[in-house]
Every structure is written in C-alpha cells, then in structure tokens.
Amino acid sequence: MTKPTRSRSMSYYVALVVAYVLISFFIPLSRATREAYNLDLTQAHVIAFVTVVPLFGIWFVAFYAYGLLERYSMTIHKTHEGLAFKKLTKGVTVLAWGLVVQAFASLLLNGIADQIQSFHGAAVIIQNYIALAFPLIAFPAIATGTRHLLADKHNYASLPASRVLLVLFALIGAIYSYLVLHLRAGNDGSAFYLPTFFLLSTLIVPYLFAWFSGLVAAYDIHVYARITQGVLYKRSLGFLSAGLIVLIVASILLQYLNSLFQTAAGGVSLSAVVFIDYGLLLGVAAGYGLMIRGVNGLLRIEEI
C-alpha cells in the first residue's frame, strides 16, 4: 500500500522535468539578463542548461522526501502521531511543489516579459507573490503538525530557549526589512514595483510570519525528539528536525538574495551569482537529505 505513494511522487517528478526541458527550448533567457551580463544567445542557453541540472536534482530529493513522508504518515495514521505527521507531510509537499511552480513561473513570465517590455513589472510582482505563497502555506501547516505532537506535553519549552528563538526571529526580521526597504529606496521603488505600504503588508509581514512558523515548527520537533522514548526514534526525529531547520534557513537566504539580485543585475558578477545559487541549492538538497534520512529511520522502526 505504501509503494504507490512513492511511485506517484516520482512519476510527477519525471513528467515535470520533461515538461520543463521542452518548454525551455522555446523560451530563451531574457534579453535584459543577457544584456546585463554581456551574453549572446548560445552562451545564455548553455548557462541556463548548466544552472537547471542541479535544479532537477533538488526536485528529485524534494519529491522523494515528501513521498517517504506520505508513506510514513500512512503507516502510522491510526496512532496519536498520525494526524501530526499528516499535517507535516502536507507542508513539506507544498514546499516541494513550490520549487517546481516557481521555476515554471519564472520561465514563462520572464519569457513573456522579454517579448512585452511593459509586462516586466507585472512579472516581477507575480513571481514575488508566488514565491511567498508556498512558505506561507507550508510552514504554518508544518507548525500545526509539530505542535500537535506536543499537544499532551506540558512545560516543554524552556524560557531561555524561547528567548533565543524570539531574538533570532527579531534579528531576521530587522535585517530582512532593512534590506528590502533599503534596496527599494535605492532604486526609486522599481525593485519590487510596489508602494511601501503594500510591500510591508503583503510581502514583508507575511514572509516574517511564515519564517517564524517554520522556526517554531523546527524547535517543536526538536523538543519532541528530546523528550520522546527510544534512542533510534530520537535520532530519526533529530535528523527530521535538522532538515526542517536547514530548509527554513535556505528559504530565508534565497529571499534575501532574491531581493538583492532583483536590484543589482549587472552590478554583481555572474560567477558570484552562480556560485551563491549553487551553494544555496546544495543547502536545500542537504535539508531534504536530512529529512529523508530521518524518515527512513522512522520507517525502519515501524517495520521492526
């Protein structure tokens, strides 16, 4: 009963990769980007192909991870933890599909904007809101699931740990808000194509809410792993918690860099952009890899 779930996620993955490759042949890298980095059409195609190969690897790990989580949540669906892992699985599934949807949206919207110059601002706005939608749905869902794991536990959050979490969130929020507003002011508001009020209320605040939900979720599952019984169970939940933390950090850094490169195209060397992108892709892969290791351990425990 568990095998069809994993096969379905992998079937989606194969279909999406084929679709992306086929579409990319008809939509070249945008003219504005080529001009910013002095690329001809052939160079742009080569760079686009090299860049997208690791992206397919990230999709594979992400889809494999949520497939495993579906298998595990199906295995324990009649237990106390069943509902919690079902919600957690939904959140991770949304994150995995978010990677794909953002890539397709970027490909299509930039292709349209390359042909219709007046559409560029709309393309930027749409991509920003698509990028926001997935963590805004996924991280609160994951937090609901992890909180359910601790529903019958009391006094599990120590005061020092809670303060550290709040300080970390405040620091993240302050840096991100400054970065976004500073970049917007430095580029006459053209970076995000939104007035300050809408930028604050519909992008910055929702992102901070999503990230805080994610940090709370990672902390909760870390606490649950610490107080639960069984060495193997603790270890597997520890890997799952570490994977969530890495994914959250990668999400924050990706948005930071999205804000930066959105306003500095041509001012940052192409090699630096590619190097940083590859580093973050490896970070995302590591997060999903840790989650896979954790869920595999949980599945082995259920088979004993």
DRENMAR-184860 format. One line per 4 residues: number of its first residue (from 1); for each residue x, z, y of N, C-alpha, C, O. Coordinates in steps of 0.1 Angstrom, whole numbers. Layout:
N
NUM = X Z Y X Z Y X Z Y X Z Y | ... .
END
This chain:
304
1 = 8 0 -12 0 0 0 9 0 13 4 -4 23 | 21 5 11 30 6 23 37 -7 26 40 -10 38 | 39 -15 16 47 -28 18 41 -38 27 48 -44 35 | 27 -40 26 21 -50 35 23 -46 50 24 -55 59 .
5 = 24 -33 53 25 -29 67 39 -34 73 40 -40 83 | 50 -32 65 63 -36 69 64 -51 70 69 -57 79 | 58 -58 60 58 -73 59 51 -79 71 55 -89 77 | 40 -72 76 33 -77 87 41 -77 100 41 -86 108 .
9 = 48 -66 102 56 -65 114 67 -75 114 71 -81 124 | 73 -77 102 84 -87 101 79 -101 103 86 -110 108 | 67 -104 98 61 -117 100 58 -120 114 61 -131 119 | 53 -110 122 52 -111 136 65 -114 143 66 -123 151 .
13 = 75 -107 139 89 -109 144 93 -124 143 98 -130 152 | 92 -129 130 97 -143 128 89 -153 136 95 -162 142 | 76 -151 137 67 -160 144 71 -160 159 71 -170 166 | 74 -148 164 77 -147 179 90 -153 182 92 -159 193 .
17 = 100 -151 173 113 -157 176 112 -172 176 118 -179 185 | 105 -178 166 103 -193 166 96 -197 178 100 -208 184 | 86 -190 182 78 -194 194 87 -194 207 86 -203 215 | 95 -183 208 104 -182 220 114 -193 220 116 -199 231 .
21 = 120 -196 209 130 -207 209 124 -220 213 130 -228 221 | 112 -223 207 106 -236 210 102 -237 225 104 -247 231 | 97 -226 231 93 -226 245 105 -227 254 104 -234 264 | 116 -220 250 127 -220 259 134 -234 260 141 -237 270 .
25 = 132 -243 250 137 -257 251 131 -264 263 137 -274 268 | 118 -261 266 111 -268 276 111 -261 290 107 -267 300 | 117 -249 291 117 -242 303 132 -238 306 136 -228 300 | 139 -245 314 153 -242 317 154 -229 326 144 -225 332 .
29 = 166 -224 327 169 -213 336 166 -217 350 168 -229 354 | 160 -208 358 155 -211 371 166 -217 380 178 -214 379 | 162 -227 389 171 -233 398 178 -223 407 190 -224 410 | 170 -213 412 176 -203 421 187 -195 414 197 -192 421 .
33 = 185 -192 402 196 -184 395 208 -193 392 219 -188 394 | 206 -206 389 217 -215 387 225 -216 400 238 -216 400 | 218 -218 411 225 -219 424 232 -206 428 243 -207 433 | 226 -195 425 232 -182 428 246 -180 421 255 -174 427 .
37 = 246 -185 409 259 -183 401 266 -196 399 275 -196 390 | 263 -206 406 270 -219 405 271 -225 391 282 -228 386 | 259 -226 385 259 -231 371 252 -245 371 242 -247 378 | 257 -253 362 250 -266 360 240 -263 349 239 -253 343 .
41 = 231 -274 346 220 -272 336 226 -269 322 220 -260 315 | 237 -275 318 242 -273 305 248 -259 304 245 -252 294 | 255 -254 314 260 -241 314 249 -230 313 250 -220 307 | 238 -233 321 227 -224 321 220 -223 307 217 -212 303 .
45 = 219 -234 300 213 -234 286 222 -226 277 217 -219 269 | 235 -228 278 245 -221 269 244 -206 271 243 -198 262 | 244 -202 284 243 -188 287 230 -182 283 229 -171 278 | 219 -189 285 206 -185 281 205 -182 266 200 -173 261 .
49 = 211 -192 258 211 -190 244 219 -179 239 215 -171 230 | 232 -177 245 240 -166 241 234 -153 244 235 -143 237 | 227 -152 256 220 -140 260 209 -136 251 206 -124 249 | 201 -146 246 189 -144 239 192 -140 224 183 -134 218 .
53 = 203 -143 219 206 -140 205 206 -125 202 199 -120 193 | 213 -117 211 212 -102 208 198 -97 211 194 -87 205 | 190 -104 220 176 -100 222 168 -101 209 160 -92 206 | 170 -112 202 163 -113 189 167 -101 179 159 -97 172 .
57 = 180 -97 180 184 -86 172 177 -73 176 173 -65 167 | 175 -71 189 168 -59 194 153 -60 189 148 -50 184 | 147 -72 190 133 -73 185 132 -69 170 123 -62 166 | 142 -74 162 142 -71 148 142 -56 145 134 -51 137 .
61 = 152 -49 152 153 -35 150 140 -28 154 136 -18 147 | 135 -32 166 123 -25 171 111 -27 162 103 -18 159 | 109 -40 157 97 -42 148 99 -36 135 90 -31 128 | 112 -35 130 114 -28 117 111 -13 119 106 -7 110 .
65 = 115 -8 130 113 7 133 98 10 133 94 20 126 | 90 2 140 76 6 141 69 3 127 59 9 124 | 74 -7 120 69 -9 106 71 3 97 62 7 89 | 83 8 98 86 20 90 77 32 94 72 40 86 .
69 = 76 34 107 67 45 112 53 43 107 46 53 104 | 48 31 107 34 28 102 34 32 87 24 38 83 | 44 29 79 44 33 65 44 48 64 36 53 55 | 52 55 72 53 69 70 40 76 75 35 85 68 .
73 = 34 71 86 21 77 91 10 75 81 1 83 79 | 10 63 74 0 61 63 3 70 51 -7 75 45 | 15 73 48 18 82 37 13 96 39 9 102 30 | 14 101 52 10 115 54 -3 116 62 -6 126 68 .
77 = -11 105 62 -23 105 71 -33 116 68 -41 120 76 | -32 123 56 -42 134 53 -36 147 56 -42 157 54 | -24 148 61 -17 161 64 -19 164 79 -25 156 87 | -15 176 83 -15 181 97 -7 171 106 -11 169 117 .
81 = 4 167 101 13 158 109 8 144 110 13 136 118 | -2 140 101 -6 126 101 -11 121 114 -7 110 118 | -20 128 121 -25 124 134 -14 123 144 -14 113 152 | -5 132 144 6 132 154 15 120 152 18 113 162 .
85 = 18 117 140 27 105 137 19 92 139 25 82 142 | 6 92 138 -2 80 141 -1 77 155 1 65 159 | -2 87 164 -1 85 178 13 81 182 15 72 191 | 23 88 176 37 84 179 40 70 175 47 63 182 .
89 = 34 66 164 36 52 159 30 42 169 36 32 172 | 19 45 174 12 36 184 21 35 196 23 23 201 | 27 45 201 36 45 212 48 36 210 52 28 218 | 55 38 198 67 30 195 63 16 193 71 7 197 .
93 = 51 13 187 46 -1 186 45 -8 199 48 -19 201 | 39 -1 209 37 -6 222 51 -9 228 52 -20 235 | 60 0 227 74 -3 232 80 -15 226 86 -24 233 | 78 -17 213 84 -28 206 78 -41 211 85 -51 214 .
97 = 65 -42 212 58 -54 217 61 -56 231 61 -67 236 | 63 -45 239 67 -47 253 80 -55 255 81 -63 264 | 89 -53 246 102 -61 247 99 -76 246 104 -84 253 | 90 -79 237 87 -93 234 78 -99 246 81 -110 251 .
101 = 68 -92 250 59 -97 260 67 -98 274 65 -108 281 | 76 -89 277 84 -90 289 93 -103 289 94 -110 299 | 99 -105 277 107 -117 276 99 -130 277 104 -139 284 | 88 -131 271 79 -143 272 74 -144 286 74 -155 292 .
105 = 70 -133 293 65 -134 306 76 -138 316 73 -147 325 | 88 -133 314 99 -137 323 102 -152 321 104 -159 331 | 102 -157 309 105 -171 306 95 -180 312 98 -190 319 | 82 -177 311 71 -185 316 70 -184 331 68 -195 337 .
109 = 70 -172 336 67 -170 350 79 -176 359 77 -182 369 | 91 -174 354 103 -180 361 103 -195 360 107 -202 370 | 98 -200 349 96 -215 348 87 -221 358 89 -231 363 | 75 -213 359 65 -218 369 71 -217 383 69 -226 391 .
113 = 77 -205 386 83 -203 399 93 -213 403 95 -217 415 | 101 -218 393 111 -228 395 105 -241 400 111 -249 407 | 93 -244 395 86 -256 399 77 -255 411 75 -264 419 | 72 -243 413 64 -240 425 70 -228 433 68 -217 429 .
117 = 77 -232 443 85 -222 450 77 -211 456 81 -199 457 | 65 -214 460 56 -204 466 51 -193 456 45 -183 460 | 53 -196 444 48 -187 433 59 -176 430 56 -167 422 | 71 -177 436 82 -168 433 78 -153 435 80 -145 426 .
121 = 72 -150 446 68 -137 449 58 -131 439 59 -120 435 | 48 -139 436 38 -135 426 44 -133 413 41 -124 405 | 54 -141 409 61 -140 396 68 -127 395 68 -120 385 | 75 -123 406 82 -110 407 73 -98 405 75 -89 398 .
125 = 62 -99 412 52 -88 412 46 -87 398 45 -76 393 | 42 -98 392 36 -98 378 46 -92 368 42 -84 360 | 59 -96 369 69 -92 360 71 -77 361 73 -69 351 | 71 -72 374 73 -58 376 62 -49 370 64 -39 364 .
129 = 49 -54 371 38 -46 366 37 -47 351 33 -38 344 | 41 -59 345 42 -60 331 53 -50 325 50 -43 315 | 64 -50 332 75 -41 327 70 -26 328 74 -18 320 | 62 -23 338 57 -9 340 46 -6 329 46 6 324 .
133 = 38 -15 326 26 -12 317 30 -6 304 23 3 299 | 41 -11 298 44 -7 284 49 7 283 44 15 275 | 59 11 291 62 26 291 51 35 296 50 46 291 | 43 30 305 32 38 310 21 41 299 15 51 299 .
137 = 20 31 290 11 34 278 18 41 267 12 50 261 | 30 37 264 37 41 252 42 56 253 39 64 244 | 49 60 264 54 73 265 44 84 265 46 94 258 | 33 83 272 22 93 271 16 94 257 13 105 252 .
141 = 15 82 250 10 82 237 19 90 227 15 98 219 | 32 87 229 42 94 221 42 109 224 43 118 215 | 40 113 237 40 127 241 28 134 235 28 145 231 | 16 127 234 4 133 228 6 136 214 2 146 209 .
145 = 13 126 207 16 128 193 26 140 190 23 149 182 | 36 141 198 46 152 196 40 165 200 43 175 194 | 32 165 210 25 178 214 16 183 203 14 195 201 | 9 173 196 0 177 185 8 183 174 3 192 167 .
149 = 21 179 172 29 186 162 31 201 164 32 209 155 | 31 204 177 33 218 181 20 225 185 20 236 191 | 9 219 181 -4 225 185 -7 239 180 -13 247 187 | -1 242 168 -3 256 163 9 264 164 10 275 158 .
153 = 18 260 173 30 268 176 29 274 189 22 269 198 | 35 286 191 33 293 204 47 297 209 56 300 202 | 48 297 222 61 301 229 73 294 224 84 299 222 | 71 281 222 82 273 216 92 268 227 103 265 224 .
157 = 87 267 239 96 262 250 102 273 257 96 281 264 | 116 274 256 123 284 263 123 281 278 123 269 282 | 124 291 287 124 289 301 136 282 306 134 272 314 | 148 285 301 160 277 306 159 263 302 162 254 310 .
161 = 154 260 290 152 246 286 142 238 295 144 227 298 | 131 245 298 121 239 306 126 236 320 123 226 326 | 134 245 325 140 243 339 150 231 339 150 224 348 | 158 230 328 167 219 327 160 206 327 164 196 334 .
165 = 148 205 320 140 193 319 135 190 332 135 178 336 | 130 200 340 124 197 353 135 193 363 133 184 371 | 147 199 362 158 195 371 162 181 368 165 173 377 | 163 177 355 167 164 351 157 154 356 161 143 362 .
169 = 144 157 355 134 148 360 134 146 375 133 135 380 | 136 157 382 137 157 396 149 148 401 148 140 410 | 160 149 394 172 141 397 169 126 395 172 118 403 | 163 123 383 160 109 380 150 104 391 152 92 396 .
173 = 140 111 394 130 107 404 136 104 417 133 94 424 | 145 114 422 150 112 435 160 100 436 159 92 446 | 168 98 426 177 87 426 170 74 425 173 64 432 | 160 73 416 152 61 415 144 57 427 144 46 432 .
177 = 138 67 433 130 65 446 139 60 457 136 51 464 | 151 67 458 160 62 469 165 48 466 165 40 476 | 168 45 454 174 32 451 164 21 454 167 11 461 | 151 23 449 141 13 452 138 11 467 138 0 471 .
181 = 136 22 474 132 21 488 144 16 496 142 9 506 | 156 20 493 168 16 500 170 1 498 173 -7 508 | 169 -4 486 170 -18 483 159 -26 491 162 -37 496 | 147 -21 491 136 -28 497 139 -29 512 137 -40 518 .
185 = 144 -18 518 146 -18 533 158 -27 536 158 -34 547 | 168 -28 527 179 -36 530 177 -51 528 185 -59 533 | 166 -54 523 163 -68 521 150 -72 527 143 -82 523 | 146 -65 538 134 -68 546 121 -69 538 112 -76 540 .
189 = 121 -60 527 109 -59 519 107 -70 509 97 -71 502 | 117 -79 508 115 -91 499 119 -89 485 116 -97 476 | 124 -77 482 129 -75 468 117 -73 458 118 -79 447 | 107 -66 462 95 -64 454 82 -71 458 72 -71 451 .
193 = 83 -76 470 71 -83 476 59 -74 476 48 -79 474 | 61 -61 479 50 -52 480 53 -43 493 64 -39 495 | 42 -39 500 44 -29 511 48 -16 505 45 -13 493 | 54 -7 513 59 6 509 48 14 501 51 20 491 .
197 = 36 15 507 26 23 501 23 19 486 22 27 477 | 21 6 484 18 1 471 30 2 462 29 4 450 | 42 1 467 54 2 459 55 17 454 59 19 443 | 52 26 463 53 40 459 42 44 449 44 50 439 .
201 = 29 40 452 18 44 445 16 37 432 10 42 422 | 20 24 431 17 16 419 29 13 411 28 7 400 | 41 16 416 53 14 407 62 26 406 64 31 394 | 66 32 417 75 44 415 68 56 409 74 61 399 .
205 = 57 60 414 50 72 408 46 69 393 49 78 385 | 40 58 390 37 56 375 49 56 366 49 61 355 | 60 50 371 73 50 363 77 64 361 81 68 350 | 77 72 371 82 86 370 73 94 360 77 102 353 .
209 = 60 91 361 50 98 352 54 94 337 54 102 328 | 56 81 335 59 76 322 72 82 317 73 87 305 | 82 82 325 95 88 321 94 103 318 100 107 308 | 87 110 326 85 124 324 78 127 310 82 136 303 .
213 = 68 119 308 61 120 295 70 117 283 70 124 273 | 79 107 285 89 104 274 99 116 272 102 119 261 | 104 121 283 113 132 282 107 144 275 113 151 267 | 94 147 279 87 158 272 85 156 258 86 165 249 .
217 = 82 143 254 80 140 240 93 142 232 92 147 221 | 104 137 238 117 139 231 120 153 229 125 158 218 | 117 161 239 120 176 239 111 182 228 116 191 220 | 98 179 228 89 185 218 93 182 204 93 191 196 .
221 = 97 170 201 100 167 187 113 173 183 116 176 172 | 122 175 193 135 182 191 132 196 187 138 202 178 | 122 203 195 118 216 192 112 217 178 115 227 171 | 103 208 175 96 208 162 107 207 151 105 214 141 .
225 = 117 199 153 127 197 142 135 211 141 139 214 130 | 136 218 152 144 230 151 137 241 145 143 250 138 | 123 242 146 115 253 141 109 250 128 104 259 121 | 110 238 123 104 234 110 112 239 99 124 242 101 .
229 = 107 239 87 114 243 75 120 231 68 114 220 68 | 131 233 61 137 223 53 149 216 60 147 210 71 | 161 216 54 173 211 60 171 196 62 175 190 73 | 167 189 52 165 174 52 155 170 63 157 160 70 .
233 = 144 177 63 133 174 73 138 176 87 136 168 96 | 146 187 89 152 190 102 161 178 107 160 173 118 | 169 174 97 179 163 100 172 150 104 176 143 113 | 162 147 96 155 134 98 147 134 112 148 125 119 .
237 = 141 146 115 134 147 128 144 147 139 141 142 150 | 156 152 137 166 152 147 171 138 151 172 135 162 | 172 129 140 175 115 143 164 108 151 166 100 160 | 151 112 147 140 106 154 140 110 168 137 102 177 .
241 = 142 122 171 143 128 185 154 121 193 152 117 204 | 166 120 187 177 113 193 174 99 197 178 94 207 | 167 92 188 163 78 190 154 77 202 155 68 210 | 144 86 203 135 86 214 142 88 228 140 82 238 .
245 = 152 98 227 159 101 240 167 89 244 167 85 256 | 174 82 235 182 70 238 173 59 244 176 53 254 | 161 57 238 152 47 243 147 50 257 146 41 265 | 144 63 260 140 67 273 151 64 283 148 59 294 .
249 = 163 68 280 174 66 289 177 52 292 179 47 303 | 176 44 281 178 29 283 167 23 292 170 14 300 | 155 28 290 144 23 299 146 26 313 144 18 322 | 151 38 316 154 42 330 165 33 336 164 28 347 .
253 = 176 32 328 187 24 333 183 9 335 188 3 344 | 175 4 326 171 -10 327 163 -12 340 165 -22 347 | 155 -3 343 147 -4 355 155 -2 368 153 -9 378 | 165 7 367 174 8 378 181 -5 381 182 -10 392 .
257 = 186 -11 370 194 -24 372 185 -35 375 189 -44 383 | 172 -35 371 163 -45 375 160 -44 390 160 -54 397 | 160 -32 395 158 -30 410 170 -35 417 169 -41 428 | 182 -33 411 195 -37 418 196 -52 418 199 -58 428 .
261 = 196 -58 406 198 -72 405 187 -81 411 190 -92 414 | 176 -75 413 165 -82 419 168 -86 434 164 -95 439 | 177 -77 440 181 -79 454 195 -84 456 199 -87 467 | 203 -84 445 217 -87 446 221 -99 438 233 -101 436 .
265 = 212 -108 435 216 -120 427 226 -128 435 223 -131 447 | 237 -132 429 248 -139 436 258 -129 442 269 -133 445 | 254 -117 445 263 -107 451 270 -99 440 280 -92 443 | 265 -100 428 271 -93 416 276 -104 407 269 -114 404 .
269 = 289 -103 402 294 -113 394 286 -115 381 281 -105 375 | 285 -127 376 278 -130 364 283 -122 352 276 -118 343 | 296 -121 351 303 -114 340 298 -100 340 296 -94 329 | 297 -93 352 293 -79 353 279 -78 348 275 -68 341 .
273 = 270 -87 352 256 -87 348 255 -88 333 247 -80 327 | 262 -97 327 261 -99 313 266 -87 305 261 -83 295 | 278 -82 310 284 -70 304 275 -58 304 273 -52 293 | 268 -56 315 259 -44 316 247 -47 307 242 -37 301 .
277 = 241 -59 308 230 -62 299 233 -60 285 225 -54 277 | 244 -64 280 248 -63 266 250 -48 263 246 -43 252 | 255 -40 272 257 -26 270 243 -19 268 242 -11 259 | 234 -23 276 221 -16 275 213 -21 263 206 -13 257 .
281 = 215 -34 259 209 -39 247 214 -31 235 207 -28 226 | 227 -28 235 233 -20 224 227 -6 224 225 0 214 | 225 -1 236 218 12 237 204 13 231 201 22 224 | 196 2 235 183 1 229 184 0 214 176 6 207 .
285 = 193 -8 209 194 -10 195 198 3 188 193 6 177 | 207 11 194 211 24 189 199 33 188 198 41 178 | 190 33 198 179 42 198 169 38 187 165 47 179 | 166 26 185 158 22 174 165 24 160 158 28 151 .
289 = 178 23 160 186 25 148 185 40 144 183 43 132 | 186 49 153 185 63 150 171 66 145 169 74 136 | 161 60 151 147 62 147 145 57 133 138 64 125 | 151 46 129 150 40 116 156 50 106 151 53 95 .
293 = 168 55 110 175 65 101 166 77 98 165 82 87 | 160 82 109 152 94 108 139 91 99 136 100 91 | 132 80 102 120 77 94 123 74 79 116 78 70 | 134 68 77 139 66 63 141 79 56 137 80 44 .
297 = 147 88 63 148 102 57 135 108 54 133 115 43 | 126 107 63 112 113 61 105 106 49 98 113 41 | 107 93 48 101 86 37 107 90 23 99 92 13 | 120 93 23 126 97 11 121 111 7 120 114 -5 .
301 = 119 119 17 114 133 14 100 132 7 97 140 -2 | 91 123 13 78 122 7 78 116 -7 69 118 -15 | 89 109 -11 90 103 -24 95 113 -34 93 110 -46 | 101 124 -30 106 133 -39 95 141 -46 97 149 -54 .
END
